[in-house]
């Protein structure tokens, strides 16, 4: 069985170390999810996110192209259609690094 190496992308490694430096319980959980293999990560749809109240933290990719609710999302990555739909609904799409800089919290969706 091959030895797990963790993420190989340098920006992902940097993000994980920044999250671990905060020692915030939520941020440590986000770092743990980011360190998982990409084959185990699931894309999250905007339909699922729009059912959650308050800011949402997604450790994988946000997909979908329709939402009617203005939501504040902090995610690892976005599809083109989801970013367009979020801005059309007057929502905000942020990266996880912006979440660390602004010291934001929210509901973790994996």
C-alpha positions in Angstrom: 0.0 0.0 0.0 1.5 3.4 -0.9 2.3 5.9 1.8 -0.1 8.8 2.0 1.7 12.0 0.9 -1.0 14.6 1.6 -1.7 17.5 -0.7 1.0 18.3 -3.3 -0.3 21.7 -4.3 1.8 24.4 -2.5 -1.1 26.8 -2.0 -3.1 24.0 -0.4 -0.2 23.2 1.9 0.2 26.9 2.9 -3.5 27.1 3.5 -3.4 24.1 5.8 -0.5 25.5 7.8 -2.2 28.9 8.2 -5.4 27.2 9.4 -3.4 25.1 12.0 -1.6 28.2 13.3 -4.9 29.7 14.4 -5.6 26.8 16.8 -9.3 27.6 16.4 -11.3 24.4 16.6 -13.4 25.1 13.5 -10.2 26.0 11.5 -8.5 22.8 12.6 -11.4 20.8 11.4 -11.3 22.7 8.0 -7.5 21.9 7.8 -8.2 18.2 8.5 -10.7 18.1 5.6 -8.4 19.9 3.3 -5.7 17.3 4.0 -7.9 14.5 2.9 -7.3 12.8 -0.5 -9.1 14.6 -3.4 -10.8 11.4 -4.4 -12.7 11.5 -1.1 -13.8 15.1 -1.3 -17.3 15.7 -2.6 -18.5 18.7 -4.6 -21.2 20.6 -2.8 -24.2 22.1 -4.7 -25.6 25.5 -4.3 -29.0 24.0 -3.6 -27.7 22.3 -0.5 -25.8 25.5 0.6 -28.9 27.7 0.2 -30.8 25.6 2.8 -28.3 26.6 5.5 -28.6 29.9 7.4 -25.6 32.1 7.9 -22.1 31.9 6.5 -21.1 28.6 5.0 -17.6 27.0 4.8 -17.0 24.5 2.1 -13.7 22.5 2.0 -14.2 21.3 -1.6 -15.6 22.7 -4.8 -19.0 24.6 -5.0 -21.0 23.6 -8.0 -24.4 24.4 -9.5 -25.7 27.4 -11.4 -28.9 28.4 -9.6 -29.6 29.9 -6.2 -32.3 32.4 -5.2 -30.9 33.2 -1.8 -28.0 35.6 -1.0 -25.4 33.5 0.8 -22.0 34.2 2.1 -19.7 31.3 1.1 -16.1 30.5 2.0 -14.9 27.7 -0.2 -11.7 26.0 -1.6 -12.9 26.5 -5.2 -15.9 27.4 -7.3 -17.2 26.4 -10.7 -17.8 29.3 -13.1 -21.6 28.8 -13.0 -21.7 28.8 -9.2 -19.7 32.0 -8.9 -21.9 33.6 -11.5 -25.1 32.4 -9.7 -23.9 33.6 -6.3 -23.1 37.1 -7.6 -26.5 37.2 -9.4 -28.3 36.5 -6.2 -26.3 39.3 -4.4 -24.3 36.7 -2.4 -20.6 36.7 -1.6 -18.1 34.1 -2.7 -14.8 34.2 -0.8 -11.8 31.9 -0.6 -10.7 30.1 2.5 -7.6 32.4 2.8 -10.0 35.4 3.0 -11.8 33.6 5.8 -8.6 33.3 7.8 -7.7 36.9 7.2 -11.1 38.2 8.3 -11.4 35.7 11.2 -14.8 34.5 10.0 -16.8 31.5 11.2 -19.7 29.7 9.8 -21.3 26.3 9.2 -18.9 23.7 7.9 -20.2 21.7 4.9 -18.1 18.8 3.7 
